[in-house]
Amino acid sequence: MQVKNMSYQQLQEFSVELYQQMIVREQMYKDLIGHQWCLKPTPGFEDRNST
């Protein structure tokens, strides 16, 4: 997607979308690292063999 050809409104929407993706990605990394380092239990990463 070429940013220089976008309208101001398109740029705003694109910027918000990128920010939301960044926040989700950051939280996923935090959850994954927390799980890998056994810092905290993370929903969806439970050990299925422990039941």
PyMOL Python script that loads the backbone (N, CA, C, O; Angstrom):
from pymol import cmd

cmd.read_pdbstr("""\
ATOM      1  N   MET A   1       0.843  -1.174   0.000  1.00  0.00           N
ATOM      2  CA  MET A   1       0.000   0.000   0.000  1.00  0.00           C
ATOM      3  C   MET A   1       0.890   1.240   0.000  1.00  0.00           C
ATOM      4  O   MET A   1       1.788   1.383   0.830  1.00  0.00           O
ATOM      5  N   GLN A   2       0.624   2.115  -0.932  1.00  0.00           N
ATOM      6  CA  GLN A   2       1.427   3.326  -1.052  1.00  0.00           C
ATOM      7  C   GLN A   2       0.822   4.448  -0.214  1.00  0.00           C
ATOM      8  O   GLN A   2      -0.263   4.947  -0.514  1.00  0.00           O
ATOM      9  N   VAL A   3       1.524   4.830   0.818  1.00  0.00           N
ATOM     10  CA  VAL A   3       1.031   5.842   1.748  1.00  0.00           C
ATOM     11  C   VAL A   3       0.928   7.212   1.086  1.00  0.00           C
ATOM     12  O   VAL A   3       0.017   7.979   1.398  1.00  0.00           O
ATOM     13  N   LYS A   4       1.824   7.523   0.200  1.00  0.00           N
ATOM     14  CA  LYS A   4       1.814   8.867  -0.396  1.00  0.00           C
ATOM     15  C   LYS A   4       0.580   9.127  -1.260  1.00  0.00           C
ATOM     16  O   LYS A   4       0.268  10.280  -1.559  1.00  0.00           O
ATOM     17  N   ASN A   5      -0.121   8.074  -1.661  1.00  0.00           N
ATOM     18  CA  ASN A   5      -1.318   8.242  -2.484  1.00  0.00           C
ATOM     19  C   ASN A   5      -2.607   8.181  -1.666  1.00  0.00           C
ATOM     20  O   ASN A   5      -3.695   8.165  -2.243  1.00  0.00           O
ATOM     21  N   MET A   6      -2.510   8.147  -0.358  1.00  0.00           N
ATOM     22  CA  MET A   6      -3.691   8.035   0.502  1.00  0.00           C
ATOM     23  C   MET A   6      -4.222   9.409   0.891  1.00  0.00           C
ATOM     24  O   MET A   6      -3.489  10.397   0.949  1.00  0.00           O
ATOM     25  N   SER A   7      -5.527   9.431   1.155  1.00  0.00           N
ATOM     26  CA  SER A   7      -6.132  10.656   1.684  1.00  0.00           C
ATOM     27  C   SER A   7      -5.805  10.760   3.172  1.00  0.00           C
ATOM     28  O   SER A   7      -5.310   9.813   3.783  1.00  0.00           O
ATOM     29  N   TYR A   8      -6.089  11.918   3.735  1.00  0.00           N
ATOM     30  CA  TYR A   8      -5.828  12.135   5.165  1.00  0.00           C
ATOM     31  C   TYR A   8      -6.620  11.138   6.016  1.00  0.00           C
ATOM     32  O   TYR A   8      -6.092  10.578   6.976  1.00  0.00           O
ATOM     33  N   GLN A   9      -7.886  10.921   5.659  1.00  0.00           N
ATOM     34  CA  GLN A   9      -8.728   9.986   6.413  1.00  0.00           C
ATOM     35  C   GLN A   9      -8.193   8.556   6.287  1.00  0.00           C
ATOM     36  O   GLN A   9      -8.163   7.819   7.273  1.00  0.00           O
ATOM     37  N   GLN A  10      -7.776   8.166   5.097  1.00  0.00           N
ATOM     38  CA  GLN A  10      -7.201   6.829   4.914  1.00  0.00           C
ATOM     39  C   GLN A  10      -5.938   6.667   5.751  1.00  0.00           C
ATOM     40  O   GLN A  10      -5.711   5.611   6.342  1.00  0.00           O
ATOM     41  N   LEU A  11      -5.125   7.701   5.801  1.00  0.00           N
ATOM     42  CA  LEU A  11      -3.904   7.652   6.607  1.00  0.00           C
ATOM     43  C   LEU A  11      -4.223   7.500   8.089  1.00  0.00           C
ATOM     44  O   LEU A  11      -3.554   6.750   8.800  1.00  0.00           O
ATOM     45  N   GLN A  12      -5.238   8.209   8.549  1.00  0.00           N
ATOM     46  CA  GLN A  12      -5.638   8.081   9.952  1.00  0.00           C
ATOM     47  C   GLN A  12      -6.100   6.657  10.258  1.00  0.00           C
ATOM     48  O   GLN A  12      -5.688   6.074  11.261  1.00  0.00           O
ATOM     49  N   GLU A  13      -6.946   6.101   9.407  1.00  0.00           N
ATOM     50  CA  GLU A  13      -7.457   4.743   9.611  1.00  0.00           C
ATOM     51  C   GLU A  13      -6.322   3.723   9.557  1.00  0.00           C
ATOM     52  O   GLU A  13      -6.276   2.786  10.355  1.00  0.00           O
ATOM     53  N   PHE A  14      -5.419   3.914   8.618  1.00  0.00           N
ATOM     54  CA  PHE A  14      -4.271   3.021   8.470  1.00  0.00           C
ATOM     55  C   PHE A  14      -3.383   3.087   9.710  1.00  0.00           C
ATOM     56  O   PHE A  14      -2.894   2.066  10.194  1.00  0.00           O
ATOM     57  N   SER A  15      -3.186   4.286  10.207  1.00  0.00           N
ATOM     58  CA  SER A  15      -2.360   4.491  11.393  1.00  0.00           C
ATOM     59  C   SER A  15      -2.973   3.809  12.616  1.00  0.00           C
ATOM     60  O   SER A  15      -2.262   3.164  13.386  1.00  0.00           O
ATOM     61  N   VAL A  16      -4.267   3.946  12.795  1.00  0.00           N
ATOM     62  CA  VAL A  16      -4.963   3.307  13.914  1.00  0.00           C
ATOM     63  C   VAL A  16      -4.872   1.790  13.790  1.00  0.00           C
ATOM     64  O   VAL A  16      -4.639   1.101  14.783  1.00  0.00           O
ATOM     65  N   GLU A  17      -5.051   1.272  12.594  1.00  0.00           N
ATOM     66  CA  GLU A  17      -4.965  -0.175  12.366  1.00  0.00           C
ATOM     67  C   GLU A  17      -3.566  -0.700  12.691  1.00  0.00           C
ATOM     68  O   GLU A  17      -3.431  -1.740  13.336  1.00  0.00           O
ATOM     69  N   LEU A  18      -2.545  -0.002  12.256  1.00  0.00           N
ATOM     70  CA  LEU A  18      -1.172  -0.415  12.563  1.00  0.00           C
ATOM     71  C   LEU A  18      -0.904  -0.378  14.063  1.00  0.00           C
ATOM     72  O   LEU A  18      -0.243  -1.267  14.601  1.00  0.00           O
ATOM     73  N   TYR A  19      -1.412   0.641  14.730  1.00  0.00           N
ATOM     74  CA  TYR A  19      -1.226   0.755  16.177  1.00  0.00           C
ATOM     75  C   TYR A  19      -1.903  -0.410  16.902  1.00  0.00           C
ATOM     76  O   TYR A  19      -1.323  -0.998  17.815  1.00  0.00           O
ATOM     77  N   GLN A  20      -3.119  -0.737  16.495  1.00  0.00           N
ATOM     78  CA  GLN A  20      -3.834  -1.856  17.113  1.00  0.00           C
ATOM     79  C   GLN A  20      -3.074  -3.166  16.908  1.00  0.00           C
ATOM     80  O   GLN A  20      -2.961  -3.970  17.833  1.00  0.00           O
ATOM     81  N   GLN A  21      -2.559  -3.378  15.711  1.00  0.00           N
ATOM     82  CA  GLN A  21      -1.778  -4.585  15.437  1.00  0.00           C
ATOM     83  C   GLN A  21      -0.523  -4.621  16.301  1.00  0.00           C
ATOM     84  O   GLN A  21      -0.141  -5.680  16.798  1.00  0.00           O
ATOM     85  N   MET A  22       0.112  -3.480  16.479  1.00  0.00           N
ATOM     86  CA  MET A  22       1.319  -3.407  17.299  1.00  0.00           C
ATOM     87  C   MET A  22       1.010  -3.773  18.751  1.00  0.00           C
ATOM     88  O   MET A  22       1.775  -4.501  19.383  1.00  0.00           O
ATOM     89  N   ILE A  23      -0.104  -3.273  19.279  1.00  0.00           N
ATOM     90  CA  ILE A  23      -0.497  -3.563  20.658  1.00  0.00           C
ATOM     91  C   ILE A  23      -0.778  -5.055  20.825  1.00  0.00           C
ATOM     92  O   ILE A  23      -0.333  -5.664  21.798  1.00  0.00           O
ATOM     93  N   VAL A  24      -1.506  -5.643  19.891  1.00  0.00           N
ATOM     94  CA  VAL A  24      -1.811  -7.078  19.955  1.00  0.00           C
ATOM     95  C   VAL A  24      -0.531  -7.894  19.884  1.00  0.00           C
ATOM     96  O   VAL A  24      -0.356  -8.841  20.651  1.00  0.00           O
ATOM     97  N   ARG A  25       0.358  -7.539  18.975  1.00  0.00           N
ATOM     98  CA  ARG A  25       1.624  -8.269  18.812  1.00  0.00           C
ATOM     99  C   ARG A  25       2.473  -8.176  20.080  1.00  0.00           C
ATOM    100  O   ARG A  25       3.065  -9.166  20.512  1.00  0.00           O
ATOM    101  N   GLU A  26       2.530  -6.989  20.669  1.00  0.00           N
ATOM    102  CA  GLU A  26       3.311  -6.801  21.888  1.00  0.00           C
ATOM    103  C   GLU A  26       2.761  -7.663  23.026  1.00  0.00           C
ATOM    104  O   GLU A  26       3.529  -8.275  23.768  1.00  0.00           O
ATOM    105  N   GLN A  27       1.439  -7.711  23.165  1.00  0.00           N
ATOM    106  CA  GLN A  27       0.838  -8.517  24.224  1.00  0.00           C
ATOM    107  C   GLN A  27       1.078 -10.004  23.982  1.00  0.00           C
ATOM    108  O   GLN A  27       1.321 -10.756  24.925  1.00  0.00           O
ATOM    109  N   MET A  28       1.011 -10.429  22.723  1.00  0.00           N
ATOM    110  CA  MET A  28       1.284 -11.833  22.405  1.00  0.00           C
ATOM    111  C   MET A  28       2.715 -12.197  22.774  1.00  0.00           C
ATOM    112  O   MET A  28       2.953 -13.260  23.346  1.00  0.00           O
ATOM    113  N   TYR A  29       3.663 -11.334  22.456  1.00  0.00           N
ATOM    114  CA  TYR A  29       5.065 -11.590  22.810  1.00  0.00           C
ATOM    115  C   TYR A  29       5.244 -11.650  24.320  1.00  0.00           C
ATOM    116  O   TYR A  29       5.951 -12.519  24.829  1.00  0.00           O
ATOM    117  N   LYS A  30       4.603 -10.723  25.041  1.00  0.00           N
ATOM    118  CA  LYS A  30       4.706 -10.734  26.502  1.00  0.00           C
ATOM    119  C   LYS A  30       4.144 -12.027  27.075  1.00  0.00           C
ATOM    120  O   LYS A  30       4.746 -12.630  27.964  1.00  0.00           O
ATOM    121  N   ASP A  31       2.992 -12.455  26.569  1.00  0.00           N
ATOM    122  CA  ASP A  31       2.379 -13.693  27.048  1.00  0.00           C
ATOM    123  C   ASP A  31       3.251 -14.899  26.730  1.00  0.00           C
ATOM    124  O   ASP A  31       3.427 -15.781  27.571  1.00  0.00           O
ATOM    125  N   LEU A  32       3.791 -14.939  25.529  1.00  0.00           N
ATOM    126  CA  LEU A  32       4.633 -16.063  25.127  1.00  0.00           C
ATOM    127  C   LEU A  32       5.904 -16.126  25.966  1.00  0.00           C
ATOM    128  O   LEU A  32       6.285 -17.197  26.439  1.00  0.00           O
ATOM    129  N   ILE A  33       6.554 -14.993  26.151  1.00  0.00           N
ATOM    130  CA  ILE A  33       7.781 -14.963  26.955  1.00  0.00           C
ATOM    131  C   ILE A  33       7.466 -15.316  28.405  1.00  0.00           C
ATOM    132  O   ILE A  33       8.215 -16.057  29.042  1.00  0.00           O
ATOM    133  N   GLY A  34       6.365 -14.789  28.926  1.00  0.00           N
ATOM    134  CA  GLY A  34       5.970 -15.116  30.291  1.00  0.00           C
ATOM    135  C   GLY A  34       5.738 -16.607  30.456  1.00  0.00           C
ATOM    136  O   GLY A  34       6.113 -17.194  31.470  1.00  0.00           O
ATOM    137  N   HIS A  35       5.120 -17.214  29.458  1.00  0.00           N
ATOM    138  CA  HIS A  35       4.888 -18.659  29.512  1.00  0.00           C
ATOM    139  C   HIS A  35       6.201 -19.426  29.409  1.00  0.00           C
ATOM    140  O   HIS A  35       6.440 -20.358  30.177  1.00  0.00           O
ATOM    141  N   GLN A  36       7.048 -19.040  28.466  1.00  0.00           N
ATOM    142  CA  GLN A  36       8.315 -19.741  28.255  1.00  0.00           C
ATOM    143  C   GLN A  36       9.218 -19.646  29.477  1.00  0.00           C
ATOM    144  O   GLN A  36       9.949 -20.589  29.780  1.00  0.00           O
ATOM    145  N   TRP A  37       9.178 -18.537  30.171  1.00  0.00           N
ATOM    146  CA  TRP A  37      10.025 -18.342  31.352  1.00  0.00           C
ATOM    147  C   TRP A  37       9.302 -18.726  32.637  1.00  0.00           C
ATOM    148  O   TRP A  37       9.824 -18.525  33.734  1.00  0.00           O
ATOM    149  N   CYS A  38       8.105 -19.278  32.497  1.00  0.00           N
ATOM    150  CA  CYS A  38       7.287 -19.706  33.644  1.00  0.00           C
ATOM    151  C   CYS A  38       7.047 -18.559  34.629  1.00  0.00           C
ATOM    152  O   CYS A  38       7.056 -18.759  35.843  1.00  0.00           O
ATOM    153  N   LEU A  39       6.836 -17.374  34.098  1.00  0.00           N
ATOM    154  CA  LEU A  39       6.604 -16.209  34.950  1.00  0.00           C
ATOM    155  C   LEU A  39       5.158 -16.128  35.417  1.00  0.00           C
ATOM    156  O   LEU A  39       4.879 -15.695  36.535  1.00  0.00           O
ATOM    157  N   LYS A  40       4.248 -16.546  34.556  1.00  0.00           N
ATOM    158  CA  LYS A  40       2.838 -16.510  34.923  1.00  0.00           C
ATOM    159  C   LYS A  40       2.086 -17.484  34.026  1.00  0.00           C
ATOM    160  O   LYS A  40       2.501 -17.728  32.893  1.00  0.00           O
ATOM    161  N   PRO A  41       0.986 -18.042  34.522  1.00  0.00           N
ATOM    162  CA  PRO A  41       0.180 -18.920  33.671  1.00  0.00           C
ATOM    163  C   PRO A  41      -0.520 -18.094  32.599  1.00  0.00           C
ATOM    164  O   PRO A  41      -1.025 -17.008  32.879  1.00  0.00           O
ATOM    165  N   THR A  42      -0.549 -18.599  31.393  1.00  0.00           N
ATOM    166  CA  THR A  42      -1.170 -17.904  30.288  1.00  0.00           C
ATOM    167  C   THR A  42      -2.298 -18.762  29.737  1.00  0.00           C
ATOM    168  O   THR A  42      -2.059 -19.908  29.358  1.00  0.00           O
ATOM    169  N   PRO A  43      -3.524 -18.242  29.682  1.00  0.00           N
ATOM    170  CA  PRO A  43      -4.633 -19.012  29.123  1.00  0.00           C
ATOM    171  C   PRO A  43      -4.316 -19.458  27.702  1.00  0.00           C
ATOM    172  O   PRO A  43      -3.833 -18.669  26.890  1.00  0.00           O
ATOM    173  N   GLY A  44      -4.586 -20.712  27.407  1.00  0.00           N
ATOM    174  CA  GLY A  44      -4.302 -21.242  26.079  1.00  0.00           C
ATOM    175  C   GLY A  44      -2.960 -21.917  25.975  1.00  0.00           C
ATOM    176  O   GLY A  44      -2.704 -22.618  24.995  1.00  0.00           O
ATOM    177  N   PHE A  45      -2.080 -21.730  26.962  1.00  0.00           N
ATOM    178  CA  PHE A  45      -0.762 -22.351  26.944  1.00  0.00           C
ATOM    179  C   PHE A  45      -0.620 -23.402  28.042  1.00  0.00           C
ATOM    180  O   PHE A  45       0.497 -23.798  28.375  1.00  0.00           O
ATOM    181  N   GLU A  46      -1.746 -23.862  28.613  1.00  0.00           N
ATOM    182  CA  GLU A  46      -1.673 -24.833  29.694  1.00  0.00           C
ATOM    183  C   GLU A  46      -1.060 -26.139  29.194  1.00  0.00           C
ATOM    184  O   GLU A  46      -1.202 -26.510  28.029  1.00  0.00           O
ATOM    185  N   ASP A  47      -0.384 -26.815  30.099  1.00  0.00           N
ATOM    186  CA  ASP A  47       0.191 -28.121  29.787  1.00  0.00           C
ATOM    187  C   ASP A  47      -0.939 -29.136  29.781  1.00  0.00           C
ATOM    188  O   ASP A  47      -1.536 -29.409  30.823  1.00  0.00           O
ATOM    189  N   ARG A  48      -1.233 -29.690  28.629  1.00  0.00           N
ATOM    190  CA  ARG A  48      -2.358 -30.612  28.496  1.00  0.00           C
ATOM    191  C   ARG A  48      -2.066 -31.967  29.142  1.00  0.00           C
ATOM    192  O   ARG A  48      -2.999 -32.735  29.377  1.00  0.00           O
ATOM    193  N   ASN A  49      -0.817 -32.283  29.434  1.00  0.00           N
ATOM    194  CA  ASN A  49      -0.463 -33.554  30.055  1.00  0.00           C
ATOM    195  C   ASN A  49      -0.626 -33.528  31.568  1.00  0.00           C
ATOM    196  O   ASN A  49      -0.507 -34.571  32.211  1.00  0.00           O
ATOM    197  N   SER A  50      -0.890 -32.386  32.145  1.00  0.00           N
ATOM    198  CA  SER A  50      -0.945 -32.275  33.599  1.00  0.00           C
ATOM    199  C   SER A  50      -2.291 -32.692  34.179  1.00  0.00           C
ATOM    200  O   SER A  50      -2.437 -32.745  35.400  1.00  0.00           O
ATOM    201  N   THR A  51      -3.275 -32.989  33.340  1.00  0.00           N
ATOM    202  CA  THR A  51      -4.595 -33.379  33.853  1.00  0.00           C
ATOM    203  C   THR A  51      -4.711 -34.855  34.053  1.00  0.00           C
ATOM    204  O   THR A  51      -5.759 -35.340  34.479  1.00  0.00           O
TER     205      THR A  51
END
""", "prot")
cmd.dss("prot")
cmd.show_as("cartoon", "prot")
cmd.util.cbc("prot")
cmd.orient("prot")
